[in-house]
């Protein structure tokens, strides 16, 4: 039995034997990574520059709080601006919490019930009703101000937080319905059918089976409605006043409209007014993204 061995082919004239050199892409990857980090640092700087100006100006005296010295640190750090801002905004901040908490919870519950019915109860015209509800998302605030004011005057509703809660609940139903409907579409149909086999009706299925697994969507909706109601200015301008309205109106009054003569107190007030929404996003931001993704894939 003969054994044949495989010999390498002879090298051609001018060609050397040996392993072929591999392409070294470490340099290209390093350059791409450096560019990526440079873009991220640049974007972060662009975002943080206004925050830097807000913070340092809030600690400046009236003589230093001048546009010509915007980028300079204060020579004398003082907290008088924060005291004036807190005195002006403490009560409005409390009223704003009285606005955003009930309006967020009520609109979330109504949106959850609407989303469950529209996703699981295929009654005639369900898609048409859902489409009509979604139209509310695309109607700008400015388009409904005059009809809304006429309706409020006709109904005899007083200017204040309760009327503003009603407006935010009604205007928040379209987006909350959309979020919950998309989420409930991803709930396995077998889970709903199992509850029906056990004798549960629609309401029992919703409260005992569907509602306990709706936490991700509730987090998304509550954060969305909280920030939307907290930052609202137009509804508050028409339906309340500086004595009965939220913090956005009082912040505008603190800044003296567009004049903003007291720069230090205005900057401190802006930081105080934005702190609650910032804290909410810092603490619940990851749950917000997870809740948005939870209904994006059919489960």
One Martini backbone bead per residue (centre of mass of N, CA, C, O) as a GRO file, in nm:
protein
  299
    1UNK     BB    1   0.092   0.039   0.027
    2UNK     BB    2   0.066   0.355  -0.083
    3UNK     BB    3   0.197   0.680   0.000
    4UNK     BB    4   0.073   1.005  -0.040
    5UNK     BB    5   0.212   1.325  -0.058
    6UNK     BB    6   0.155   1.661  -0.001
    7UNK     BB    7   0.289   1.909  -0.197
    8UNK     BB    8   0.391   2.203  -0.247
    9UNK     BB    9   0.388   2.429  -0.467
   10UNK     BB   10   0.583   2.574  -0.661
   11UNK     BB   11   0.741   2.853  -0.693
   12UNK     BB   12   0.741   3.122  -0.854
   13UNK     BB   13   0.894   3.352  -1.001
   14UNK     BB   14   0.909   3.595  -0.743
   15UNK     BB   15   0.790   3.386  -0.528
   16UNK     BB   16   0.693   3.336  -0.195
   17UNK     BB   17   0.684   3.139   0.063
   18UNK     BB   18   0.386   3.157   0.268
   19UNK     BB   19   0.192   3.335   0.442
   20UNK     BB   20  -0.072   3.531   0.400
   21UNK     BB   21  -0.152   3.836   0.441
   22UNK     BB   22  -0.345   4.008   0.659
   23UNK     BB   23  -0.592   4.225   0.722
   24UNK     BB   24  -0.556   4.526   0.901
   25UNK     BB   25  -0.836   4.671   1.102
   26UNK     BB   26  -0.758   4.824   1.362
   27UNK     BB   27  -0.724   5.112   1.254
   28UNK     BB   28  -1.015   5.152   1.150
   29UNK     BB   29  -1.160   5.098   1.419
   30UNK     BB   30  -1.019   5.319   1.582
   31UNK     BB   31  -1.122   5.557   1.413
   32UNK     BB   32  -1.426   5.506   1.446
   33UNK     BB   33  -1.429   5.527   1.753
   34UNK     BB   34  -1.317   5.814   1.776
   35UNK     BB   35  -1.547   5.949   1.615
   36UNK     BB   36  -1.777   5.857   1.794
   37UNK     BB   37  -1.677   5.992   2.058
   38UNK     BB   38  -1.662   6.279   1.945
   39UNK     BB   39  -1.966   6.306   1.882
   40UNK     BB   40  -2.067   6.254   2.170
   41UNK     BB   41  -1.917   6.488   2.307
   42UNK     BB   42  -2.040   6.711   2.135
   43UNK     BB   43  -2.336   6.656   2.205
   44UNK     BB   44  -2.304   6.691   2.511
   45UNK     BB   45  -2.209   6.984   2.500
   46UNK     BB   46  -2.459   7.104   2.364
   47UNK     BB   47  -2.655   7.019   2.595
   48UNK     BB   48  -2.484   7.147   2.851
   49UNK     BB   49  -2.458   7.452   2.801
   50UNK     BB   50  -2.733   7.556   2.909
   51UNK     BB   51  -2.694   7.440   3.193
   52UNK     BB   52  -2.445   7.604   3.265
   53UNK     BB   53  -2.581   7.882   3.239
   54UNK     BB   54  -2.802   7.840   3.447
   55UNK     BB   55  -2.630   7.781   3.696
   56UNK     BB   56  -2.434   8.030   3.705
   57UNK     BB   57  -2.659   8.252   3.692
   58UNK     BB   58  -2.812   8.168   3.960
   59UNK     BB   59  -2.533   8.278   4.129
   60UNK     BB   60  -2.575   8.567   4.040
   61UNK     BB   61  -2.575   8.884   4.037
   62UNK     BB   62  -2.704   9.160   3.887
   63UNK     BB   63  -2.422   9.261   3.777
   64UNK     BB   64  -2.336   8.970   3.647
   65UNK     BB   65  -2.619   8.925   3.500
   66UNK     BB   66  -2.485   8.933   3.192
   67UNK     BB   67  -2.442   8.874   2.859
   68UNK     BB   68  -2.126   8.944   2.864
   69UNK     BB   69  -2.110   8.711   3.126
   70UNK     BB   70  -2.214   8.420   3.061
   71UNK     BB   71  -1.933   8.229   3.080
   72UNK     BB   72  -1.881   8.327   3.360
   73UNK     BB   73  -1.800   8.301   3.664
   74UNK     BB   74  -1.874   8.386   3.966
   75UNK     BB   75  -1.734   8.590   4.202
   76UNK     BB   76  -2.010   8.573   4.372
   77UNK     BB   77  -2.171   8.345   4.556
   78UNK     BB   78  -2.537   8.317   4.548
   79UNK     BB   79  -2.888   8.249   4.693
   80UNK     BB   80  -3.107   8.468   4.634
   81UNK     BB   81  -3.236   8.363   4.376
   82UNK     BB   82  -3.352   8.101   4.498
   83UNK     BB   83  -3.534   8.236   4.704
   84UNK     BB   84  -3.711   8.396   4.506
   85UNK     BB   85  -3.803   8.152   4.339
   86UNK     BB   86  -3.933   7.992   4.571
   87UNK     BB   87  -4.140   8.206   4.661
   88UNK     BB   88  -4.283   8.206   4.367
   89UNK     BB   89  -4.301   7.859   4.320
   90UNK     BB   90  -4.411   7.681   4.549
   91UNK     BB   91  -4.720   7.689   4.505
   92UNK     BB   92  -4.726   7.611   4.198
   93UNK     BB   93  -4.593   7.334   4.236
   94UNK     BB   94  -4.820   7.217   4.405
   95UNK     BB   95  -5.042   7.257   4.185
   96UNK     BB   96  -4.902   7.078   3.972
   97UNK     BB   97  -4.927   6.814   4.127
   98UNK     BB   98  -5.242   6.833   4.134
   99UNK     BB   99  -5.249   6.794   3.821
  100UNK     BB  100  -5.060   6.548   3.720
  101UNK     BB  101  -5.158   6.307   3.885
  102UNK     BB  102  -5.461   6.276   3.803
  103UNK     BB  103  -5.429   6.306   3.492
  104UNK     BB  104  -5.245   6.058   3.456
  105UNK     BB  105  -5.422   5.836   3.585
  106UNK     BB  106  -5.687   5.874   3.431
  107UNK     BB  107  -5.576   5.852   3.138
  108UNK     BB  108  -5.452   5.571   3.179
  109UNK     BB  109  -5.713   5.415   3.245
  110UNK     BB  110  -5.872   5.490   2.991
  111UNK     BB  111  -5.661   5.386   2.788
  112UNK     BB  112  -5.661   5.092   2.886
  113UNK     BB  113  -5.959   5.027   2.831
  114UNK     BB  114  -5.962   5.104   2.535
  115UNK     BB  115  -5.731   4.914   2.441
  116UNK     BB  116  -5.867   4.648   2.521
  117UNK     BB  117  -6.126   4.670   2.353
  118UNK     BB  118  -5.983   4.731   2.068
  119UNK     BB  119  -5.805   4.452   2.078
  120UNK     BB  120  -6.050   4.222   2.180
  121UNK     BB  121  -6.313   4.376   2.058
  122UNK     BB  122  -6.478   4.290   1.752
  123UNK     BB  123  -6.659   4.529   1.670
  124UNK     BB  124  -6.844   4.721   1.489
  125UNK     BB  125  -6.623   4.987   1.412
  126UNK     BB  126  -6.348   4.978   1.566
  127UNK     BB  127  -6.147   5.107   1.361
  128UNK     BB  128  -6.296   5.377   1.335
  129UNK     BB  129  -6.281   5.462   1.629
  130UNK     BB  130  -5.974   5.452   1.651
  131UNK     BB  131  -5.921   5.666   1.433
  132UNK     BB  132  -6.078   5.898   1.569
  133UNK     BB  133  -5.905   5.904   1.824
  134UNK     BB  134  -5.630   5.967   1.675
  135UNK     BB  135  -5.700   6.254   1.576
  136UNK     BB  136  -5.630   6.393   1.854
  137UNK     BB  137  -5.311   6.394   1.807
  138UNK     BB  138  -5.333   6.614   1.542
  139UNK     BB  139  -5.445   6.838   1.727
  140UNK     BB  140  -5.382   7.138   1.800
  141UNK     BB  141  -5.410   7.350   2.055
  142UNK     BB  142  -5.485   7.613   1.893
  143UNK     BB  143  -5.755   7.486   1.757
  144UNK     BB  144  -5.913   7.450   2.063
  145UNK     BB  145  -5.936   7.712   2.231
  146UNK     BB  146  -6.205   7.845   2.151
  147UNK     BB  147  -6.399   7.603   2.193
  148UNK     BB  148  -6.309   7.553   2.486
  149UNK     BB  149  -6.393   7.827   2.605
  150UNK     BB  150  -6.691   7.807   2.530
  151UNK     BB  151  -6.747   7.550   2.692
  152UNK     BB  152  -6.660   7.654   2.970
  153UNK     BB  153  -6.862   7.892   2.979
  154UNK     BB  154  -7.121   7.725   2.937
  155UNK     BB  155  -7.063   7.530   3.195
  156UNK     BB  156  -6.925   7.704   3.434
  157UNK     BB  157  -6.624   7.677   3.462
  158UNK     BB  158  -6.361   7.725   3.651
  159UNK     BB  159  -6.069   7.866   3.709
  160UNK     BB  160  -5.834   7.590   3.722
  161UNK     BB  161  -5.729   7.279   3.795
  162UNK     BB  162  -5.982   7.105   3.728
  163UNK     BB  163  -6.007   7.205   3.432
  164UNK     BB  164  -5.718   7.116   3.352
  165UNK     BB  165  -5.757   6.817   3.401
  166UNK     BB  166  -5.978   6.770   3.191
  167UNK     BB  167  -5.810   6.854   2.943
  168UNK     BB  168  -5.577   6.641   2.979
  169UNK     BB  169  -5.747   6.389   2.970
  170UNK     BB  170  -5.876   6.425   2.692
  171UNK     BB  171  -5.598   6.481   2.534
  172UNK     BB  172  -5.467   6.191   2.638
  173UNK     BB  173  -5.633   5.951   2.517
  174UNK     BB  174  -5.507   5.886   2.238
  175UNK     BB  175  -5.214   5.804   2.329
  176UNK     BB  176  -5.298   5.593   2.542
  177UNK     BB  177  -5.458   5.408   2.353
  178UNK     BB  178  -5.229   5.338   2.161
  179UNK     BB  179  -5.031   5.209   2.361
  180UNK     BB  180  -5.225   4.991   2.479
  181UNK     BB  181  -5.310   4.853   2.219
  182UNK     BB  182  -5.027   4.758   2.133
  183UNK     BB  183  -4.977   4.591   2.388
  184UNK     BB  184  -5.236   4.399   2.377
  185UNK     BB  185  -5.155   4.267   2.104
  186UNK     BB  186  -4.907   4.104   2.257
  187UNK     BB  187  -5.100   3.938   2.402
  188UNK     BB  188  -5.185   3.634   2.450
  189UNK     BB  189  -5.472   3.469   2.360
  190UNK     BB  190  -5.460   3.231   2.563
  191UNK     BB  191  -5.499   3.404   2.819
  192UNK     BB  192  -5.787   3.496   2.755
  193UNK     BB  193  -5.915   3.214   2.710
  194UNK     BB  194  -5.858   3.103   2.994
  195UNK     BB  195  -6.042   3.305   3.144
  196UNK     BB  196  -6.303   3.217   2.999
  197UNK     BB  197  -6.302   2.923   3.092
  198UNK     BB  198  -6.321   3.025   3.404
  199UNK     BB  199  -6.566   3.259   3.371
  200UNK     BB  200  -6.462   3.525   3.265
  201UNK     BB  201  -6.515   3.828   3.185
  202UNK     BB  202  -6.417   4.124   3.070
  203UNK     BB  203  -6.369   4.268   3.342
  204UNK     BB  204  -6.226   4.036   3.487
  205UNK     BB  205  -5.997   4.006   3.283
  206UNK     BB  206  -5.884   4.288   3.313
  207UNK     BB  207  -5.839   4.305   3.634
  208UNK     BB  208  -5.699   4.000   3.673
  209UNK     BB  209  -5.502   3.981   3.403
  210UNK     BB  210  -5.420   4.248   3.244
  211UNK     BB  211  -5.348   4.470   3.452
  212UNK     BB  212  -5.094   4.328   3.596
  213UNK     BB  213  -4.932   4.331   3.291
  214UNK     BB  214  -4.931   4.675   3.249
  215UNK     BB  215  -4.683   4.826   3.368
  216UNK     BB  216  -4.509   4.922   3.127
  217UNK     BB  217  -4.732   5.106   3.003
  218UNK     BB  218  -4.782   5.281   3.254
  219UNK     BB  219  -4.506   5.408   3.263
  220UNK     BB  220  -4.517   5.550   2.993
  221UNK     BB  221  -4.780   5.714   3.033
  222UNK     BB  222  -4.708   5.862   3.297
  223UNK     BB  223  -4.461   6.009   3.190
  224UNK     BB  224  -4.593   6.150   2.953
  225UNK     BB  225  -4.821   6.299   3.114
  226UNK     BB  226  -4.649   6.440   3.319
  227UNK     BB  227  -4.476   6.616   3.122
  228UNK     BB  228  -4.706   6.743   2.963
  229UNK     BB  229  -4.851   6.883   3.205
  230UNK     BB  230  -4.606   7.032   3.331
  231UNK     BB  231  -4.526   7.193   3.043
  232UNK     BB  232  -4.776   7.344   3.024
  233UNK     BB  233  -4.916   7.666   2.887
  234UNK     BB  234  -5.173   7.709   2.711
  235UNK     BB  235  -5.395   7.594   2.890
  236UNK     BB  236  -5.315   7.764   3.139
  237UNK     BB  237  -5.364   8.045   3.007
  238UNK     BB  238  -5.684   7.993   2.954
  239UNK     BB  239  -5.778   7.825   3.241
  240UNK     BB  240  -5.591   8.021   3.406
  241UNK     BB  241  -5.382   8.169   3.657
  242UNK     BB  242  -5.139   8.283   3.872
  243UNK     BB  243  -5.323   8.197   4.130
  244UNK     BB  244  -5.433   7.892   3.992
  245UNK     BB  245  -5.185   7.789   3.851
  246UNK     BB  246  -4.910   7.675   3.733
  247UNK     BB  247  -4.565   7.706   3.699
  248UNK     BB  248  -4.546   7.830   3.412
  249UNK     BB  249  -4.682   8.100   3.477
  250UNK     BB  250  -4.494   8.190   3.712
  251UNK     BB  251  -4.235   8.184   3.544
  252UNK     BB  252  -4.321   8.403   3.347
  253UNK     BB  253  -4.361   8.617   3.569
  254UNK     BB  254  -4.069   8.610   3.678
  255UNK     BB  255  -3.954   8.694   3.378
  256UNK     BB  256  -4.132   8.920   3.257
  257UNK     BB  257  -4.170   8.757   3.016
  258UNK     BB  258  -3.941   8.888   2.771
  259UNK     BB  259  -3.743   9.058   2.949
  260UNK     BB  260  -3.579   8.941   3.188
  261UNK     BB  261  -3.432   9.114   3.424
  262UNK     BB  262  -3.407   8.861   3.626
  263UNK     BB  263  -3.183   8.630   3.564
  264UNK     BB  264  -3.122   8.469   3.819
  265UNK     BB  265  -3.417   8.394   3.904
  266UNK     BB  266  -3.497   8.267   3.632
  267UNK     BB  267  -3.291   8.037   3.634
  268UNK     BB  268  -3.374   7.913   3.902
  269UNK     BB  269  -3.670   7.864   3.820
  270UNK     BB  270  -3.612   7.673   3.583
  271UNK     BB  271  -3.480   7.453   3.757
  272UNK     BB  272  -3.719   7.403   3.947
  273UNK     BB  273  -3.935   7.337   3.723
  274UNK     BB  274  -3.749   7.091   3.591
  275UNK     BB  275  -3.681   6.882   3.815
  276UNK     BB  276  -3.911   6.667   3.817
  277UNK     BB  277  -3.873   6.563   3.524
  278UNK     BB  278  -3.578   6.488   3.556
  279UNK     BB  279  -3.616   6.279   3.781
  280UNK     BB  280  -3.805   6.091   3.630
  281UNK     BB  281  -3.603   6.018   3.399
  282UNK     BB  282  -3.374   5.910   3.573
  283UNK     BB  283  -3.544   5.684   3.726
  284UNK     BB  284  -3.747   5.592   3.450
  285UNK     BB  285  -3.607   5.566   3.168
  286UNK     BB  286  -3.568   5.255   3.128
  287UNK     BB  287  -3.875   5.192   3.155
  288UNK     BB  288  -3.966   5.357   2.914
  289UNK     BB  289  -3.817   5.196   2.694
  290UNK     BB  290  -3.924   4.915   2.774
  291UNK     BB  291  -4.226   4.985   2.731
  292UNK     BB  292  -4.209   5.052   2.429
  293UNK     BB  293  -4.090   4.760   2.347
  294UNK     BB  294  -4.309   4.556   2.460
  295UNK     BB  295  -4.525   4.632   2.206
  296UNK     BB  296  -4.346   4.574   1.928
  297UNK     BB  297  -4.386   4.260   1.984
  298UNK     BB  298  -4.511   3.968   1.924
  299UNK     BB  299  -4.585   3.723   2.194
   0.00000   0.00000   0.00000
